[in-house]
């Protein structure tokens, strides 16, 4: 951990990175979880430095942004700064594109695309959501909290909290 960040940030980051296996053994064996954890770590470092003023944090931002962009290119992730709240879980390497606001404790699988239509309105995803393999959330859609999006589902309409959606276009399968 870097000493330049405050204690609350370091504790939150440690809690978020506990999901990823970043042990010495995993690093020596070049396991994928190390790279995913580093990606999330550099994402948070860049967000922190971007939100603080001063030349020092600007230089740190440029330094960490190099690693963040390189890992994103290698892993296939396009997650802009400031779009994902704490608790991000990424299970596999693959194309993940996020262009919307995502809440806390969201799980992303490869092939997920959270994007906008031509009108520029971005989707909003609530807390504790699960976005399955290849799922697409397109347009000015609002997903509530605790929503499960089935694999290969295409969500184009708002989804209430505590339900499971699936299909093309996505329909409510189960209400919890």
Backbone torsions as a table, in degrees:
resi	resn	phi	psi	omega
1	UNK	NA	147.1	-179.1
2	UNK	-85.2	138.6	-176.3
3	UNK	-77.2	-8.6	-175.5
4	UNK	-80.6	-10.6	-176.3
5	UNK	-99.3	151.5	-176.8
6	UNK	-74.0	167.4	-171.7
7	UNK	-63.8	-42.7	-179.8
8	UNK	-62.0	-41.4	178.7
9	UNK	-62.8	-45.3	-179.0
10	UNK	-63.7	-39.1	178.6
11	UNK	-67.3	-42.2	177.5
12	UNK	-64.0	-41.0	179.7
13	UNK	-66.3	-40.2	178.1
14	UNK	-62.5	-40.2	178.1
15	UNK	-65.0	-41.5	-179.7
16	UNK	-69.1	-37.6	-178.2
17	UNK	-79.0	-9.3	178.7
18	UNK	-65.8	-19.1	177.1
19	UNK	-68.2	-33.4	-175.5
20	UNK	-93.5	139.9	177.6
21	UNK	-82.3	103.1	-178.8
22	UNK	-118.3	34.2	-178.9
23	UNK	-72.9	168.9	178.3
24	UNK	-61.3	-41.5	179.0
25	UNK	-60.5	-43.8	179.5
26	UNK	-65.1	-37.3	178.3
27	UNK	-67.3	-40.2	179.4
28	UNK	-68.9	-30.6	179.3
29	UNK	-90.2	2.8	178.9
30	UNK	54.7	47.1	179.1
31	UNK	-73.3	149.6	-176.3
32	UNK	-66.3	-30.0	-178.6
33	UNK	-62.0	-29.2	177.7
34	UNK	-64.8	-43.8	-178.5
35	UNK	-69.3	-38.1	176.6
36	UNK	-65.4	-40.5	177.2
37	UNK	-64.8	-40.5	177.2
38	UNK	-64.5	-37.4	178.5
39	UNK	-61.4	-47.3	179.7
40	UNK	-64.7	-39.6	179.3
41	UNK	-62.2	-46.7	-179.9
42	UNK	-70.8	-29.9	173.2
43	UNK	-59.9	-47.7	180.0
44	UNK	-67.9	-38.8	176.9
45	UNK	-60.7	-45.0	-179.6
46	UNK	-64.2	-41.7	178.3
47	UNK	-62.6	-42.6	-179.4
48	UNK	-63.1	-47.6	-177.9
49	UNK	-67.8	-33.2	179.4
50	UNK	-69.5	-30.6	-178.3
51	UNK	-84.5	-6.7	179.3
52	UNK	-109.9	147.4	-176.4
53	UNK	-94.9	158.5	176.4
54	UNK	119.6	154.1	-178.7
55	UNK	-65.6	-37.2	-179.4
56	UNK	-60.7	-47.2	179.6
57	UNK	-70.1	-28.8	175.3
58	UNK	-65.5	-43.4	177.7
59	UNK	-66.3	-40.4	175.5
60	UNK	-62.4	-39.0	178.5
61	UNK	-60.3	-47.1	179.7
62	UNK	-64.0	-37.0	179.2
63	UNK	-64.9	-51.4	-178.4
64	UNK	-70.7	-28.4	179.9
65	UNK	-64.8	-31.3	177.2
66	UNK	-60.5	-48.5	-179.9
67	UNK	-68.0	-39.1	179.8
68	UNK	-61.4	-46.4	-178.5
69	UNK	-69.2	-40.0	179.4
70	UNK	-64.1	-45.5	178.7
71	UNK	-66.0	-38.2	176.7
72	UNK	-61.4	-38.9	178.1
73	UNK	-67.8	-43.1	-179.3
74	UNK	-65.8	-42.8	-175.3
75	UNK	-85.3	-19.0	-179.8
76	UNK	89.8	24.9	-178.0
77	UNK	-103.4	136.9	171.4
78	UNK	-126.6	90.1	-179.6
79	UNK	-123.6	104.8	-179.8
80	UNK	-65.4	157.8	179.6
81	UNK	-66.7	141.1	175.6
82	UNK	81.1	8.9	-179.0
83	UNK	-99.5	-23.6	-174.8
84	UNK	-115.9	130.3	178.0
85	UNK	-82.3	-179.5	-176.2
86	UNK	-64.6	151.6	175.7
87	UNK	94.3	22.5	-179.9
88	UNK	-68.5	130.6	176.7
89	UNK	-123.0	122.2	177.2
90	UNK	-117.9	122.1	-173.4
91	UNK	-89.1	-37.8	-175.4
92	UNK	-136.5	163.3	175.5
93	UNK	-80.8	142.8	179.7
94	UNK	155.8	177.9	-174.9
95	UNK	-67.7	115.0	173.7
96	UNK	-129.5	119.1	-178.2
97	UNK	-121.6	124.5	-179.5
98	UNK	-124.5	123.7	174.5
99	UNK	-139.9	62.2	-179.3
100	UNK	-169.0	-176.3	-179.0
101	UNK	-98.0	127.7	-177.8
102	UNK	-121.2	137.1	-176.7
103	UNK	-81.9	-163.1	-176.0
104	UNK	-80.4	152.6	173.5
105	UNK	53.3	51.2	179.4
106	UNK	-99.7	138.5	178.5
107	UNK	-106.5	128.3	-179.7
108	UNK	-119.1	135.6	174.0
109	UNK	-110.7	165.6	-177.9
110	UNK	-61.9	150.6	178.9
111	UNK	86.2	1.2	-179.6
112	UNK	-73.4	133.6	176.6
113	UNK	-130.8	116.0	176.0
114	UNK	-112.5	103.0	-172.7
115	UNK	-141.3	177.3	-176.4
116	UNK	-107.9	159.4	171.1
117	UNK	-84.7	-170.1	-179.3
118	UNK	-67.7	-19.3	-177.2
119	UNK	-76.8	-12.0	175.7
120	UNK	90.2	-1.0	177.6
121	UNK	-80.8	127.6	-174.8
122	UNK	-98.6	151.3	177.5
123	UNK	-72.4	156.4	176.2
124	UNK	-126.2	126.9	-177.9
125	UNK	-115.5	132.8	-176.7
126	UNK	-76.8	-168.8	-178.3
127	UNK	-81.6	154.5	174.2
128	UNK	57.2	39.9	179.6
129	UNK	-96.5	156.9	178.4
130	UNK	-124.9	120.1	178.6
131	UNK	-110.4	110.8	-173.9
132	UNK	-72.6	175.3	-176.4
133	UNK	-56.7	120.5	175.8
134	UNK	75.6	13.1	-178.9
135	UNK	-75.7	148.9	-178.5
136	UNK	-127.1	131.5	174.4
137	UNK	-120.4	112.5	-169.6
138	UNK	-126.8	134.8	175.9
139	UNK	96.6	-170.1	-179.1
140	UNK	-83.6	67.2	-175.9
141	UNK	-99.2	143.4	174.8
142	UNK	-118.3	116.6	174.4
143	UNK	-97.0	131.0	179.6
144	UNK	-73.9	-173.0	178.3
145	UNK	-76.9	153.0	176.0
146	UNK	57.4	41.6	179.2
147	UNK	-98.1	136.8	174.4
148	UNK	-109.8	121.8	176.7
149	UNK	-103.1	119.4	-176.4
150	UNK	-66.8	158.9	177.6
151	UNK	-58.1	140.7	178.3
152	UNK	61.3	22.2	176.3
153	UNK	-83.4	147.9	177.0
154	UNK	-119.1	108.9	-176.5
155	UNK	-96.2	119.2	179.3
156	UNK	-124.7	-2.0	178.0
157	UNK	-127.5	159.9	179.8
158	UNK	-61.2	146.5	-179.2
159	UNK	-124.4	128.0	178.9
160	UNK	-72.6	170.6	-179.4
161	UNK	-69.9	158.1	173.5
162	UNK	57.2	53.2	175.8
163	UNK	-148.1	168.4	178.0
164	UNK	-116.2	132.0	179.4
165	UNK	-122.4	151.9	178.5
166	UNK	-163.9	161.9	177.5
167	UNK	103.9	176.4	178.7
168	UNK	-127.9	110.9	-13.2
169	UNK	-68.5	157.9	-172.4
170	UNK	-67.1	136.7	175.6
171	UNK	-126.4	157.0	179.6
172	UNK	-72.0	121.8	179.1
173	UNK	-92.7	-42.0	-174.8
174	UNK	-147.2	135.6	175.4
175	UNK	-104.2	129.3	-179.2
176	UNK	-104.5	NA	NA
